[in-house]
Amino acid sequence: MNELIAQLTEKAGLTEAQAHKAIDVIKEYIQSQLPPMMQGMVDNFLKTGNQPGQADDFLG
């Protein structure tokens, strides 16, 4: 997740807070397009609660 935040701040010129909000909006949109049983996959992919290097933190 930190890598994605860094890219949004660098490439799109967003502040860190704006980058977090952008990810939240995108996540909500993607989840609205998926069946309920698949929405958890988006949460798992964008998980922010784990420490970098943990198995569930794909973007850490």
C-alpha positions in Angstrom: 0.0 0.0 0.0 2.8 2.4 0.8 4.2 1.9 -2.7 0.9 2.9 -4.2 0.6 5.9 -2.0 4.2 7.0 -3.0 3.3 6.6 -6.7 0.2 8.6 -6.4 2.0 11.4 -4.6 4.9 11.4 -7.0 3.2 10.8 -10.4 -0.2 12.4 -9.8 1.0 15.2 -7.5 -1.4 14.3 -4.7 -0.8 14.8 -1.0 -0.6 11.7 1.1 -4.1 12.4 2.4 -5.4 12.8 -1.1 -3.8 9.6 -2.2 -5.4 7.7 0.7 -8.8 9.2 -0.2 -8.3 8.3 -3.9 -7.6 4.7 -3.0 -10.7 4.6 -0.8 -12.8 5.9 -3.7 -11.3 3.4 -6.2 -11.8 0.6 -3.7 -15.4 1.4 -3.1 -16.1 1.7 -6.9 -14.4 -1.7 -7.6 -16.3 -3.3 -4.8 -19.6 -1.9 -6.1 -18.9 -3.7 -9.4 -18.2 -7.1 -7.8 -20.5 -9.7 -6.4 -20.6 -9.6 -2.5 -18.6 -12.8 -2.2 -15.6 -11.2 -4.1 -15.6 -7.8 -2.4 -13.3 -9.1 0.4 -10.6 -9.8 -2.2 -10.3 -6.1 -2.8 -10.0 -5.4 0.9 -7.3 -8.1 1.2 -5.4 -6.8 -1.7 -5.4 -3.2 -0.4 -5.0 -4.3 3.3 -3.5 -1.4 5.3 -3.5 -2.9 8.8 -0.5 -5.3 8.3 3.1 -4.6 8.7 5.2 -4.7 5.4 6.4 -8.2 4.6 3.4 -10.0 6.1 1.8 -12.5 3.8 -1.5 -10.7 3.4 0.0 -7.3 2.6 0.5 -7.5 -1.2 1.4 -3.8 -1.5 3.5 -3.4 1.6 
